[in-house]
Amino acid sequence: MELLKVEETVEYLADLIDIKPEIALILGSGLGELADEIKEATSIPYSEIPNFPVSTVKGHAGQLVSGRLRRKKVIAMQGRFHYYEGYDMAEITFPVRVMELLGADKLIITNSAGGVNRNYNVGDLMIINDHINFMGTNPLVGPNEEEFGPRFLDMSQAYSPELITAAERAASKIGVNTRKGVYLATTGPNYETPAEVRCMSRLGADAVGMSTVPEVIVANHMNCEVLGISCIANMAAGILSEPLDHMEVIETTKRVKEDFINLVTKVLEVIE
């Protein structure tokens, strides 16, 4: 059933976009301005795309943008979907399957996250080298469609070592300092308690957020290479004394957006 929906959406989009994308981009909270850098762009609101959910989060533009960025053919989600919005895992990850079948065999996924590692600073960019799924569910639960991928999926290299190396090389070239660490995903929408953050730290998490992991699982299911980058938009609960506020997430990502945009565009230049 899901395959039929994906194929319907792919057929619809293929008639509207002028390129066969090589690289898919998912742009998180406050980071959507990167899509404005895309040249020869075709922008399609999610509300006009068959079978697509609609993003409800402030700071997410809610449109699919295709075109060229640093000589690469890209397709970008300017805003994503979250489990806490009431969507199921199949809906959240549906666009990943669509973008892969349109031609993208690499995915660069970004998010805003809370810093769990006390050595991190607000505004740091963290290259994700692994993740922990604390969402209590998985997008592959249910009947497996072999056209997409295997029933039992190896996740030992969920984040491509080659793309991680490319990101580190890109950061060095433009003089942007990056961290490298483990992203832990929860359902949200509430922020974590201080006790939960202490637990996450002991489990090896460096950052915590409410997205990314479902999309990464599905990308791996379809044999799509993944690079993940988190913007540390605030420090997680209990590390600092201030209460947490989504406006801080937006303000931080606005402050570091130039470095973030420069990093992602440089990554596009250096990857094959």
N, C-alpha and C positions, 0 to 999 in steps of 0.2 A: 504493500500500500504506500509506504513512504517513498519507495523508488518511483512510483507513478507520479506522485506530487513533485518530487525533485525534477523529474524529466519534464513535467509541464512547465515548471518555473524556468528551467534552463532554456527550453524552447522559446518562451516568451522573451527572456533577456537577450538571447542570441540574436533576435531580430532587431533589438534596440541598440546594442553596443557595437562599436566599430572594430574592436580588437579581440583577440583571443588572449585572455590574461595569462601571464606567467606566474605572477605573485599575487596572493590575496593579503589584504591588510584588514585587521580589526582594530578600530581606534576607540579607546575607552574614554572615561569621564574627563572632560576638559582638554582632550588631546585630539579632537576631531579636526582642528585647523590644518593638520597635515594634508587633509583631502583637498584643501584650497590650493595646494602646490601642484596638483595633478593637471597636466596640460592636455589639450584636446579632450576635455572632460565631458562625459555624459553622466548626468545626475538623475537618479530615479528614486522618488520617495518610496519608502517601504509600503506605504498605504496603497500604492499603485501596482505592487508586485504580487502576483497570485501566490497564495499560501504563506506569505511572509507575515510574521507578527509585526507589531508597531512598538517602537521604543517609547517608554513613558518617563524616562529619567531625565531630570533637568541637566543640561550640559551635553545631551546627546542629540545631534541634528536629525537622525533618523532617515538616512538616505544611502543608497548604493551609488558609488562614484567610480567610473572606469575611465581609463585613459593612459597617459604615459607619464612616468616619474623617473627621472634620471635614466632615460633611455630604456627603462623596463616597462613592459605592458602590465598594468596593475588593475586590480579591482578592490575597492575599499569600502568597508562598512563604516560609515560615519555615525557611530552609535551602535550599541549591541543590545541583546536581550538578556534578561537575568531570571533566574529561578524565583527570586523573591517577588517578581512582578506578577507571578501566577502562571507563567508559562511552564509547560513540561519540558523535559530534557530534549525530546525530539524537536520541539519548536525552537528552543534555544540554539541548537546545533544545526538546524536545517540550512541556514545560509552557508555553512562550511561545506556541506555536501554539494550545494549548488555551485559555489565558486570553484570547487575542485573539478566538477564535471564540465564546467565552462572552460577548463584548461589549466587552472592554477595548480602547480605541484609543490609550491612553497607557501607557507603561511607565516606572516609576521603579526603577532598578536600582542596588544599592549593593554595595560590597565593602570589604574591608580590603586595603591595598596597602603596598608598601615605597616610601619616598620616594627618588627618584632625584635630584630637584632639590635641591641643597645649601642652597637658601634656605628649604626647607620644614622644619617641626618635627613631631616625633611628636605625634599628636593633631589635626593640621590636617584640615579637611574640604575636599576638592578637588572642584569641579564639573568633570566631564569635558567637554571641548569637542572632543576627537578621540581616535582610538586608533591603535595600531600592532599588527598581528596577527603575532606571532612564534610562533604555536602550530604552524605547519607544516601546517595543514589548515584546512578551512573547512566549515561546516555545510551549505553549498549544493552541495557536490561530489556528483555522482551525478545521476540523472534529476530533472528539474525538474517539480514539480506546479504547473501553471498556476493552479490554484485558490488556491494560496498566494501566488504572486507571479511576477515575470518571471525569465527565464533569466539575464539579465545585469543586475545590480542597481547602481544609482547609489548611492554612499556618500559623496557630497560634503558632505552634511549629516546624517551618521549620528546626531548628537545635536541635537535640536530647538533652534534658536536661540530660539524663543519660550519653551520650557521652561527653557532656561539663564537667560534674562532673568527669568523668574518666580522661579527659585531665588535669583538675586542679589537680587531685590527682597525675597523672603522673609527672606533672611539679614540684610539691612539693617534690616528691621522688628523683628527680635528681637535684634539686636546680636551676631550670630555672624559672626566673620571667616571668610571662605572663600578658598581659592585657586581658580584655574581653569587646567587644564592637560591634557596628553596622557597617556593611560593606555596602557601597553604590556603585552600579555598573552603569557605563556609557558605551557608545559604544566605545569611543576612535576613532581613535588611538591618537589624540592629547591629551596632558595633559590639565587639567582644567585651567580656568582663575582664578585669585585671587577672583573675584566677585563670581564665581560659588562655590569656596571653602568656602567662607563666608556663602553663602546660604546653602550649605550642612551641615555646622556646626550647623546652626540655626535649621535645620531639624532633628538634632540628630545623624548625621553620625560621626563615629570616624575614618573611613578609607575609601578610595575611590580606585576603580580599574576598570578593563575592562573585567572582567570574572566572573565565579563562580555562579552568580545568575541563569542563565539559567539551568545549570547542577543541582543545588539544587532544582529548581522547578520540574524538571523531575524526580529526585530521589524521591522526596516526592510524585509525581504522582504515582510512582510504589511502594509506601510504603517502601522505603529504608531509614533507619536512616542515618542522616548526621552529621558529625563533620567538621567544617570549621576552618582553621588556616591561618591567614595572616601574612606575614613578612612585617613589615613597612620598606620598602626599601628606601624611601625618605620622606621628608615632602612636603605636597601638596603646590601648587603655592601660593605665597603671605605670607607664614609663615616664610620662610627664603628668603634671597635676591638672592641666587644662581639660575641660570636657571636650568630647569629639563632636565635630560639626561638618556636614557635607560641604558647606561653603569654604572651609579650609582646604578641602580637596580641590575644589575648582580654583581657588586662589593660588595654591601651590603649583598646579599644573599650568596655569597661565604664566606664572613666574619662570618656570623652567621650559616652557614650550619651545623656545628657540634651540636650546641644547637638544631637546627631544627630537624636534624636526630635523635638525642637522645630523643627529645620529642615525635615524632611520633612513634618511635619504643617502647618507654615506654608505650605509649597509647595502642599499640597493646598487650603488656603484661598484662595490667590491665583490659581491657575490656573482657566481657564474650563472 
